[in-house]
Amino acid sequence: MKRRVYDFFGKEINLDKEKCCPVYYVQCDCGHLAIRKNNTDRQIFRCSLCKKEYRHRQKTRTVVPIFKEL
């Protein structure tokens, strides 16, 4: 499965046409745009907010919702 990549403004990048984009972003599993790392397609991406929340959950062993319901 190939993930879609985006530029900073959220516009989708076609990697077949544009080979030299300096920074790629992908949609995080939570829906945010996250920086693409190590040039891999299969890696699970998390934005910094999700990483912080994930580490907090690991330390406290509690389940806290990331986003509040509106």
VEXPAZA-680750 format. One line per field, with one value per residue: residue number from 1; residue in one letter; chain; x, y, z of N, C-alpha, C, O in turn. Coordinates in Angstrom, 1 decimal. Layout:
% VEXPAZA-680750
i c(NUM, ...)
aa c(A, ...)
ch c(A, ...)
nx c(X, ...)
ny c(Y, ...)
nz c(Z, ...)
cax c(X, ...)
cay c(Y, ...)
caz c(Z, ...)
cx c(X, ...)
cy c(Y, ...)
cz c(Z, ...)
ox c(X, ...)
oy c(Y, ...)
oz c(Z, ...)
***
This chain:
% VEXPAZA-680750
i c(1, 2, 3, 4, 5, 6, 7, 8, 9, 10, 11, 12, 13, 14, 15, 16, 17, 18, 19, 20, 21, 22, 23, 24, 25, 26, 27, 28, 29, 30, 31, 32, 33, 34, 35, 36, 37, 38, 39, 40, 41, 42, 43, 44, 45, 46, 47, 48, 49, 50, 51, 52, 53, 54, 55, 56, 57, 58, 59, 60, 61, 62, 63, 64, 65, 66, 67, 68, 69, 70)
aa c(M, K, R, R, V, Y, D, F, F, G, K, E, I, N, L, D, K, E, K, C, C, P, V, Y, Y, V, Q, C, D, C, G, H, L, A, I, R, K, N, N, T, D, R, Q, I, F, R, C, S, L, C, K, K, E, Y, R, H, R, Q, K, T, R, T, V, V, P, I, F, K, E, L)
ch c(A, A, A, A, A, A, A, A, A, A, A, A, A, A, A, A, A, A, A, A, A, A, A, A, A, A, A, A, A, A, A, A, A, A, A, A, A, A, A, A, A, A, A, A, A, A, A, A, A, A, A, A, A, A, A, A, A, A, A, A, A, A, A, A, A, A, A, A, A, A)
nx c(0.8, 0.6, 1.2, -0.4, 1.3, 2.0, 2.4, 3.6, 1.3, -0.8, -1.4, -1.6, 1.1, 2.5, 4.6, 5.7, 5.9, 7.2, 10.2, 12.1, 11.2, 11.8, 10.7, 8.4, 5.0, 2.7, -0.6, -1.3, -2.3, -4.3, -5.3, -4.1, -1.5, 1.7, 5.2, 7.1, 9.1, 12.3, 11.8, 9.9, 7.1, 5.5, 5.6, 4.2, 2.7, 2.9, 1.8, 3.4, 1.7, 0.3, 2.4, 3.2, 0.9, 0.7, 3.1, 2.5, 0.3, 1.5, 3.2, 1.5, -0.4, -3.1, -6.2, -6.7, -8.8, -7.7, -8.8, -11.3, -14.8, -17.0)
ny c(-1.2, 2.1, 5.2, 8.4, 11.4, 14.7, 18.3, 21.1, 22.7, 21.0, 20.1, 17.5, 15.5, 14.2, 11.7, 10.4, 12.3, 14.5, 14.4, 15.6, 16.8, 18.6, 18.1, 15.8, 15.2, 13.2, 11.8, 11.5, 8.8, 9.8, 11.7, 14.2, 16.1, 14.7, 14.7, 12.9, 10.1, 8.6, 7.8, 5.8, 3.8, 2.1, 2.6, 3.4, 6.4, 9.1, 12.2, 14.8, 15.5, 13.1, 11.3, 12.4, 12.0, 9.2, 8.4, 9.4, 7.8, 5.3, 5.6, 6.2, 4.2, 4.6, 5.2, 7.9, 10.1, 11.4, 13.6, 15.9, 15.5, 17.4)
nz c(0.0, -0.9, 0.5, 0.3, -0.4, 0.7, 0.3, 2.3, 2.5, 2.2, -0.3, -2.6, -3.7, -6.6, -6.8, -9.0, -11.0, -9.7, -8.5, -6.8, -4.2, -1.2, 1.4, 2.6, 3.5, 5.2, 5.7, 9.0, 11.1, 12.7, 11.2, 10.9, 9.3, 8.9, 9.2, 6.8, 7.3, 6.9, 4.3, 3.7, 2.8, 4.2, 6.8, 10.0, 10.6, 12.8, 14.1, 16.0, 18.2, 18.5, 19.1, 21.6, 23.1, 22.9, 24.3, 26.8, 27.5, 27.6, 29.8, 32.0, 31.7, 31.2, 29.5, 27.5, 25.8, 22.7, 21.3, 22.1, 22.1, 20.1)
cax c(0.0, 1.4, 0.5, -0.3, 2.2, 1.5, 3.3, 3.2, 0.0, -1.8, -1.6, -1.1, 2.3, 2.6, 6.0, 6.1, 6.3, 8.1, 11.2, 12.9, 10.6, 12.6, 10.0, 7.1, 4.1, 1.7, -1.7, -1.2, -3.4, -5.3, -5.8, -3.2, -0.3, 2.9, 6.4, 7.4, 10.4, 13.1, 11.4, 9.3, 5.7, 4.7, 5.8, 3.0, 3.1, 2.2, 2.3, 4.0, 0.7, 0.0, 3.5, 3.2, -0.2, 1.1, 4.0, 1.8, -0.5, 2.4, 3.7, 0.4, -1.3, -4.5, -6.7, -7.3, -9.1, -6.8, -9.6, -12.6, -16.0, -17.6)
cay c(0.0, 3.4, 6.4, 9.7, 12.4, 16.1, 19.4, 21.8, 23.3, 20.0, 19.7, 16.2, 15.5, 13.0, 11.4, 9.9, 13.5, 15.4, 13.5, 16.3, 17.7, 18.4, 17.5, 15.2, 15.0, 12.2, 11.9, 10.7, 7.9, 10.6, 12.7, 15.3, 16.0, 14.4, 14.6, 11.6, 9.8, 7.5, 7.6, 4.5, 3.9, 1.2, 3.0, 4.0, 7.8, 9.8, 13.5, 15.0, 15.4, 11.7, 10.7, 12.8, 11.3, 7.8, 8.2, 9.6, 6.6, 4.2, 5.8, 6.1, 3.0, 5.0, 5.6, 9.2, 10.4, 12.4, 14.8, 16.0, 15.5, 18.8)
caz c(0.0, -1.0, 1.1, -0.4, 0.2, 0.6, 0.6, 3.6, 2.4, 2.1, -1.7, -2.9, -4.5, -7.4, -6.8, -10.3, -11.7, -9.0, -7.8, -5.8, -3.2, -0.1, 2.6, 2.3, 4.6, 5.0, 6.7, 10.2, 11.4, 13.3, 10.2, 10.8, 8.4, 9.7, 8.3, 6.3, 7.8, 6.3, 2.9, 3.6, 2.5, 5.1, 8.2, 10.6, 10.9, 13.9, 14.3, 17.4, 19.2, 18.8, 19.8, 23.0, 23.8, 23.0, 25.4, 28.1, 27.8, 28.0, 31.2, 33.0, 31.5, 31.2, 28.1, 27.5, 24.4, 22.1, 20.9, 22.8, 21.2, 20.0)
cx c(0.9, 0.6, 0.6, 0.5, 1.7, 2.6, 2.9, 1.8, -1.1, -2.2, -0.9, 0.1, 2.3, 4.1, 6.6, 6.6, 7.3, 9.0, 11.9, 12.1, 11.3, 12.0, 8.7, 6.3, 3.1, 0.6, -1.4, -2.4, -4.6, -5.9, -5.0, -2.1, 0.9, 4.1, 6.8, 8.8, 11.0, 12.6, 10.7, 7.8, 4.9, 4.8, 4.5, 3.4, 2.3, 2.7, 2.8, 2.9, 0.3, 1.1, 3.5, 2.1, 0.1, 2.1, 3.4, 0.9, 0.4, 2.9, 2.6, -0.5, -2.8, -4.9, -7.3, -7.6, -8.2, -7.6, -10.9, -13.7, -16.6, -19.1)
cy c(1.2, 4.5, 7.6, 10.6, 13.8, 17.1, 20.0, 22.3, 22.3, 19.6, 18.4, 16.2, 14.1, 12.7, 10.9, 11.1, 14.3, 14.5, 14.3, 17.3, 17.5, 17.8, 17.0, 15.1, 13.9, 12.4, 11.0, 9.8, 8.6, 11.6, 13.9, 15.1, 15.8, 14.3, 13.2, 11.3, 8.6, 7.0, 6.2, 4.7, 3.1, 1.6, 3.6, 5.4, 8.3, 11.2, 13.7, 15.0, 14.0, 11.0, 11.1, 12.1, 9.8, 7.5, 8.4, 8.4, 5.4, 4.4, 5.6, 4.9, 3.4, 5.4, 6.9, 9.6, 11.6, 13.7, 14.8, 16.1, 16.9, 18.7)
cz c(0.0, -0.4, 0.2, 0.3, -0.2, 0.8, 1.9, 3.6, 2.2, 0.7, -2.0, -3.9, -5.3, -7.5, -8.1, -11.1, -11.0, -8.1, -6.7, -5.0, -1.9, 1.1, 2.1, 3.6, 4.2, 6.0, 7.8, 10.4, 12.0, 12.3, 10.0, 9.7, 9.2, 8.7, 8.0, 6.7, 7.1, 4.9, 2.7, 3.4, 3.6, 6.5, 8.8, 11.1, 12.0, 14.0, 15.7, 18.5, 19.5, 19.5, 21.3, 23.7, 24.0, 24.2, 26.7, 28.5, 28.2, 29.4, 32.2, 32.9, 31.6, 29.8, 28.2, 26.1, 23.9, 21.8, 21.7, 21.7, 21.2, 20.2)
ox c(1.8, -0.5, 1.6, 0.6, 1.1, 3.6, 1.9, 1.2, -2.3, -3.1, 0.2, 0.0, 2.2, 4.8, 7.8, 7.5, 8.2, 8.6, 12.4, 12.4, 11.6, 12.6, 7.9, 6.9, 2.8, 0.8, -1.2, -3.4, -5.7, -6.9, -5.2, -2.0, 1.2, 3.9, 6.7, 9.7, 10.3, 12.9, 10.9, 7.2, 3.8, 4.2, 3.8, 4.4, 1.1, 3.9, 2.6, 3.2, 0.2, 0.9, 3.7, 2.3, -0.2, 1.9, 3.7, 0.9, 0.0, 3.0, 2.9, -1.3, -3.6, -4.1, -8.3, -6.8, -8.0, -7.1, -11.5, -13.6, -16.6, -19.7)
oy c(1.4, 4.7, 7.8, 10.6, 14.0, 16.8, 19.6, 22.4, 22.7, 18.8, 18.2, 17.0, 13.1, 13.4, 10.9, 11.0, 14.9, 14.0, 13.6, 18.5, 16.3, 17.0, 17.7, 15.0, 13.8, 13.1, 9.8, 10.1, 8.2, 12.3, 14.7, 14.0, 16.6, 14.0, 12.3, 12.1, 7.7, 5.9, 5.6, 5.7, 3.4, 1.0, 4.3, 5.6, 8.1, 11.4, 12.8, 14.5, 13.6, 10.2, 10.2, 11.6, 9.2, 6.5, 7.7, 8.0, 4.7, 3.4, 5.0, 4.6, 2.6, 5.8, 7.1, 9.4, 12.5, 14.8, 13.7, 16.6, 17.6, 19.7)
oz c(0.8, -0.8, -0.5, 1.6, -1.2, 1.4, 2.5, 4.7, 2.1, 0.5, -1.6, -4.9, -4.7, -8.2, -8.3, -11.9, -11.7, -7.1, -5.8, -5.1, -1.5, 1.8, 1.4, 4.7, 3.1, 7.0, 7.6, 9.8, 12.0, 12.7, 9.1, 9.3, 10.1, 7.6, 8.9, 6.5, 6.7, 4.5, 1.7, 3.8, 3.9, 7.4, 8.0, 11.8, 12.0, 13.9, 16.6, 19.6, 20.7, 20.4, 22.1, 24.9, 25.0, 24.9, 27.7, 29.6, 29.1, 30.2, 33.3, 33.8, 31.9, 28.9, 28.9, 25.2, 24.6, 22.1, 21.9, 20.7, 22.3, 20.1)
***
